[in-house]
């Protein structure tokens, strides 16, 4: 059997859809199983099913029911593509809304294909729905999502163009009237097949691009994150500290560094074991995150030592933050197997001077921390400000 050009195109799209489905499934299987990758894999499988049904059009016992089936499958794959993007961006997508959309599309297709046949409505419905869906995806990709945004902007542009092309196909279909002529159908096919294969492949590529970019960002984040406490590791903290220091110098704003050390941490490890010691570190880091602003940098820079870099903050601002931490340590002791483990910490604070570099600032904070520990722990010392020594001490 010799395939026509349209059939050869449909067969190619079946193969391409299966390749994209497999790539998304591998992305789900290998990269911490992100749910949106599995959803996209299912959407591409539905695309392969749709193009396969197109190939079997002449073998279908009923053209009308074949048409309804193809359009319902098309609706499902478009919803799958949209749902994958919304899940990736953390946007809510109620199941009842999705089910209602599928039901509405199916009912409209049945009505205007079988009960009240109208070529304009039944043909325009599919591309019209796809137009709205892909324009919506372009909008949410533009508005939401993690940094950096380049991959999303590329995906949004492709979604926008595909949505507009589908909208153009719907407009052409609406010119049919109740019964289309051969000339009108040729015009529709020209518009549809001139744009659809190219943008479909481009959409698949951008989906893989998004998965690869997310993986790259996740690996980069893991490289600068302490996995136990979920704050920055030493490298991650120093990178964030450099950015804050550059901003402080550029805008001539104050900057404060705080070093914190959990008191008698070795005793906790020796008495309760290293598992409890790990939970102690995680508990302390959570308290720090609750007390520090999101724009400030936190890092675990040693075994039980943490560093905080506070932009647009003086030693007094840092002292107030430390006071909140100490108060929260009193209010939220670590609970372990029915036992209450009271935690305290020592703190050293230093403020950026005009000729300081990052190492100078942290060294002065470290010297202040050493003085706080030498004074009996559960204390705060401020570098170069003797009148503030012990200002928030509970010791």
FENLINMO-V88636 format. One record per residue. RES is the residue in one small letter. PSI is psi in degrees with one decimal (NA if undefined). BURIAL is # if it has 16 or more other C-alpha atoms within 10 Angstrom, else .. Layout:
RES;PSI;BURIAL
RES;PSI;BURIAL
//
This chain:
x;130.5;.
x;126.3;.
x;141.5;.
x;171.2;.
x;-39.8;.
x;-41.6;.
x;-39.8;#
x;-39.4;.
x;-44.1;.
x;-42.2;#
x;-40.7;#
x;-41.4;.
x;-31.0;#
x;-48.9;#
x;-45.7;.
x;-41.9;#
x;-41.9;#
x;-37.4;#
x;-45.5;#
x;-39.1;#
x;-43.7;#
x;-40.0;#
x;-42.1;#
x;-37.4;#
x;-41.2;#
x;-38.9;.
x;-37.5;#
x;-43.3;#
x;-37.1;.
x;-23.6;.
x;61.2;.
x;20.9;.
x;57.4;.
x;130.0;#
x;-34.9;.
x;-30.1;#
x;-39.6;#
x;-37.8;#
x;-44.2;#
x;-37.1;#
x;-43.7;#
x;-38.0;#
x;-41.2;#
x;-31.8;#
x;-39.8;#
x;-35.7;#
x;-42.7;#
x;-38.6;#
x;-42.6;#
x;-47.5;#
x;-31.9;#
x;-40.1;#
x;-36.2;#
x;-37.0;#
x;-27.5;#
x;16.5;.
x;-46.1;.
x;-21.3;.
x;-6.7;.
x;135.2;.
x;-28.3;.
x;117.2;.
x;-40.8;.
x;-47.7;.
x;-32.0;.
x;-43.8;#
x;-45.2;#
x;-44.5;#
x;-46.5;#
x;-41.8;#
x;-32.0;#
x;-42.5;#
x;-41.3;#
x;-42.2;#
x;-42.1;#
x;-41.3;#
x;-36.3;#
x;-43.2;#
x;-37.6;#
x;-42.2;#
x;-44.3;#
x;-46.5;#
x;-40.6;#
x;-43.9;#
x;-41.3;#
x;-39.9;#
x;-43.8;#
x;-36.9;#
x;-0.2;#
x;27.1;.
x;140.9;.
x;140.0;.
x;85.8;.
x;135.3;.
x;-34.6;.
x;-31.2;.
x;-45.4;.
x;-43.2;.
x;-38.8;.
x;-37.5;.
x;-46.8;.
x;-44.4;#
x;-43.0;.
x;-44.2;.
x;-43.9;#
x;-43.3;#
x;-45.5;.
x;-41.1;#
x;-41.7;#
x;-43.6;#
x;-49.4;#
x;1.5;#
x;-38.1;#
x;-42.5;.
x;-49.3;.
x;74.4;.
x;124.2;#
x;116.5;#
x;-37.2;#
x;-46.9;#
x;-48.2;#
x;-33.3;#
x;-37.2;#
x;-22.0;#
x;-47.4;#
x;-57.9;#
x;-30.8;#
x;-44.7;#
x;-43.4;#
x;-38.0;#
x;-51.0;#
x;-43.0;.
x;-45.8;#
x;-31.2;#
x;-36.8;#
x;-44.5;#
x;-42.5;#
x;-40.3;#
x;-48.2;#
x;-32.6;#
x;-35.0;#
x;-33.3;#
x;-27.4;.
x;170.4;.
x;165.7;#
x;159.5;.
x;153.0;.
x;156.7;.
x;2.0;#
x;-48.4;.
x;-38.7;#
x;-38.3;#
x;-38.9;#
x;-46.2;#
x;-40.3;#
x;-40.0;#
x;-42.1;#
x;-42.6;#
x;-40.5;#
x;-47.3;#
x;-41.3;#
x;-42.4;#
x;-42.5;#
x;-39.0;#
x;-40.4;#
x;-37.1;#
x;-39.6;#
x;-41.7;#
x;-39.0;#
x;-39.6;#
x;-43.1;#
x;-42.4;#
x;-34.5;#
x;-13.0;#
x;-5.2;#
x;-42.6;#
x;-171.9;.
x;-37.9;.
x;128.3;.
x;153.0;#
x;164.9;.
x;-37.7;.
x;-41.5;.
x;-40.8;#
x;-38.0;#
x;-40.1;.
x;-41.7;.
x;-47.7;#
x;-36.6;.
x;-47.0;.
x;-45.7;#
x;-49.6;#
x;-13.1;.
x;-33.8;.
x;-39.0;#
x;-51.2;#
x;-42.6;#
x;-48.4;.
x;-31.7;#
x;-46.7;#
x;-41.1;.
x;-39.2;#
x;-42.8;#
x;-42.2;#
x;-41.9;.
x;-32.9;#
x;-46.0;#
x;-37.5;#
x;-42.9;#
x;-44.0;#
x;-43.2;#
x;-39.7;.
x;-42.0;#
x;-41.4;#
x;-44.1;.
x;-43.8;.
x;-38.7;.
x;-41.9;.
x;-40.2;.
x;-42.0;.
x;-40.1;.
x;-33.3;.
x;-21.1;.
x;13.6;#
x;136.2;#
x;116.5;#
x;-27.6;.
x;-45.0;.
x;-12.3;#
x;22.7;#
x;177.6;#
x;145.5;#
x;-174.6;#
x;-44.1;#
x;-45.3;#
x;-39.3;#
x;-43.9;#
x;-35.4;#
x;-47.8;.
x;-37.0;#
x;-39.6;#
x;-43.0;.
x;-43.2;.
x;-40.0;#
x;-39.6;#
x;-42.1;.
x;-39.5;#
x;-42.2;#
x;-40.1;.
x;-40.6;.
x;4.2;.
x;52.2;.
x;155.9;.
x;160.1;#
x;136.1;#
x;141.9;#
x;140.4;#
x;129.8;#
x;134.6;#
x;139.8;#
x;125.7;#
x;128.0;#
x;137.1;#
x;41.2;.
x;-35.2;#
x;-35.4;.
x;-38.6;.
x;-44.4;#
x;-45.0;.
x;-38.0;.
x;-41.7;.
x;-14.2;.
x;163.1;.
x;-26.4;.
x;-42.7;.
x;-35.9;#
x;-41.8;#
x;-42.2;#
x;-29.8;#
x;-44.9;#
x;-42.9;#
x;-39.2;#
x;-44.3;#
x;-41.3;#
x;-34.2;#
x;-39.7;.
x;-41.3;#
x;-45.2;#
x;-34.5;#
x;-22.2;.
x;-15.7;#
x;144.5;#
x;153.2;.
x;-27.7;.
x;-8.8;.
x;164.5;#
x;134.4;#
x;139.3;#
x;149.0;#
x;109.9;#
x;-2.1;#
x;-170.8;.
x;-60.1;.
x;21.9;#
x;133.5;#
x;151.7;#
x;143.2;#
x;131.1;#
x;121.9;#
x;110.5;#
x;149.7;#
x;43.6;#
x;139.5;#
x;179.6;#
x;-33.3;#
x;-41.8;.
x;-44.4;.
x;-38.3;#
x;-38.7;#
x;-36.3;.
x;-43.5;#
x;-38.4;#
x;-38.5;#
x;-40.0;#
x;-45.8;#
x;-39.4;#
x;-40.3;.
x;-31.6;#
x;-35.7;#
x;-40.0;.
x;-24.3;.
x;70.8;#
x;162.4;#
x;127.9;#
x;120.3;.
x;110.8;.
x;45.0;.
x;-4.9;.
x;146.1;.
x;118.5;.
x;106.0;.
x;134.0;.
x;140.5;#
x;168.6;#
x;157.8;#
x;148.8;#
x;140.9;#
x;134.0;#
x;139.2;#
x;144.6;#
x;146.0;#
x;129.2;#
x;165.5;.
x;-37.4;.
x;10.0;.
x;143.3;.
x;-179.3;.
x;-41.1;.
x;-39.0;.
x;-45.9;.
x;-46.6;#
x;-33.8;#
x;-43.0;#
x;-36.8;#
x;-36.8;#
x;-39.3;#
x;-38.6;#
x;-37.5;#
x;-42.1;#
x;-41.6;#
x;-39.2;#
x;-41.1;#
x;-38.1;#
x;-23.7;.
x;-3.5;.
x;2.2;.
x;177.9;#
x;49.1;#
x;168.5;#
x;136.6;#
x;145.5;#
x;126.1;#
x;127.7;#
x;12.0;.
x;78.1;.
x;-30.1;.
x;-12.6;.
x;3.1;.
x;130.4;#
x;20.8;#
x;-24.9;#
x;22.5;#
x;139.8;#
x;1.8;.
x;NA;.
//
